[in-house]
Amino acid sequence: SLPPSLVVDADGNERFAKYLSKMKSYVGTIENYPYPYVIDRLCWEFPCVVPSDWEAQNLIGNQKPQMLEDWQRALDATVLKQGVMNLCFHPHGWSSSEQFVSFIDYAVKKYGKKVKFLTFGECLDRLNKNLLKGNPLRNSQGSDNGVRILDVDDDGFMDVLIGNGTTKVTRVWQPKKRSWSETKLPFSLASGEGKDAKDARVLLGVLDGDGRARLSPRTLRTLTQGRKATQLGLGSSTASNGDQTKIAIQMVWQKPTASFVTSTGTRSASSLRGTKSSNGKNRRVHGRSFPMACPMAYPMVKGYASST
């Protein structure tokens, strides 16, 4: 958790939430999650930190010292979270050059090389290299590259599934070792090649109270890519098209083997969109129409995703 001094100002108000009191048009507000996330499989979102200079002038006026102080505390919190601080500002006099110089001086003096000022392109290069093992969200033609990001082992850290024509791997982050554990992914997450590549319609989600990730294909053919199911050790169960089709195959994340293994059961494909577990809590599923991929531990207020 963050120290109270970072999230409460000198007047006892919520340091960042106070700026949202007049905001009526924003789609979503993210709390306590200063990291990029994926929208609809193909786009990285770098959410802007609160306050932007427009939000600040809207509440307290132009170029106020309080805005600079809140930027500094936002940076402190971002460093603690080892995240990214995406600062939004405008050329309308709401903030001043002197305030930006002061902010940069503060960052350099307090954190030195721990803080880097990067362009979005430089951030994307680092995500592709260090997170996605050289596999960007889009292939060279701009279509689905079979990359999915979710927490497969319920440890609060995001993991990576890559299933395209050249790479099939599950990458699980090991926080204590600060390294990736890799196992083979036994299926594709995108079908087709080049500009014709598209989502293979594999549903990913936490469906039960054990917190483990599960995968179910919309059709058996999706998972086997036309091969006999028995060749993949999936048995002879079949499924047909349609949202109401009973799915007889699930692949469940197993911590001992650090891989997905086959499990049988029946569940309608439509129910995988969002379901209640045995303990009554709602579970969210990363399906074709699910727009954002954020871990369940961090709620998005007034947004599309929620932990409840």
Secondary structure, 3 states (H helix, E strand, C coil): CCCHHHHECCCCCECCHHHHCCCCCCCCEECCCCCCEEECCCEEECCECCCCHHHHHHHCCCCCHHHHHHHHHHHHHHHHHCCCCECCCCCCCCCCHHHHHHHHHHHHHHHHHHCCCCCHHHHHHHHHHHHCCCCCCECCCCCECCEEEECCCCCCCCEEEEECCCCEEEEEEECCCCEEEEEECCCCCEECCHHHCEECCEEEEECCCCCCEEEEECCHHHHHCCCCHHHHCCCCCCCCCCCCCEEEEEEEEECCCCEEEEEEEEEEHHHHHEEECCCCCEEEEECCCCCEECCCCCCEECCCCCCC
